[in-house]
Amino acid sequence: MKSPEEILEYASDLSVAKVKKPLLSKLILAFIGGAMVSMGYMTYLRVAAAIPGGAGVLAGAALFPTGLVAIMLGGAELATSNMMVVGLGYLRKRVTLKDVLLNWLTVTSMNIVGAIFVAGVLGIGAQVLTGKPYLDFAINVAHHKIDVAFLTAFLSGIGCNWLVGMAAWVAYGAKDAAGKILAIWFIITIFVVLGFQHSVANSFVIPFAIFEGAATWGQFVGNFIPVFLGNVVGGVGLVSLLFSVAYKKH
């Protein structure tokens, strides 16, 4: 396991590599990232809908991290972890603000495309979520996301990416695949059980509800903005900033 100081340096170096990655590579890897998060979310919905009560939520939450594991070990790109990593690079003057904004814009856009692709092609086209009880459960989850106030969605986004950022941070410290998987699995399971809002995951479940006529694109945008902003604060403010200050060389 790397020391916290070594994780700080590793993540800072990684921020430079992420912004220097060729555009086509970023687009492809971000599409995969959005799709993998959606696969994990789709699994959560199937399991949680089939098992009543808290046991279903816990069982589904325990399987949701498979998408994040695929992203981390497969080298895909995810906006929420990039908020922490590339944000750290900016705080440590390794990348510019322009680098940060372009990276976030590119990765987030293709994450959304990947998420919507899975919602339409697999969630509906392959009928993974169109039968009962999955359809009603998925639509209910989507409404729990879009029916909250701006501030509530924002604060939920902070909680989400505080945990997602921590999961990535700890995984960067692991020196083998098993360590990375364990680091991701338990922390991500907590965020799902707590019901925090993840902007990319929401880009799967809310469009799914839209395709089923149960939500609108206006509601999607109205949810995405506060959740995305909260994810930024959680990843940059509560992970990157705090660790960079705590382990700054004086």
Buried (B, 14 or more C-beta within 10 A) or exposed (E): EBEEEEBBEBBBEBBBEBBEBEEEEBBBBBBBBBBBBBBBBBBBBBBBBEBEEEEBBBBBBBBBBBBBBBBBEEEBBBBBBBBBBBBBBBBBEBBEEEBBEBBBEBBBBBBBBBBBBBBBEBBBEEEBBBEEBBBEBBBBBBBEBBEBEBEEBBBBBBBBBBBBBBBBBBBBBBEEEEBBBBBBBEBBBBBBBEBBBBBBBBBBBBBBBBBBEBBEEEBBEBBBBBBBBBBBBBBBBBBBBEBBEEBEEE
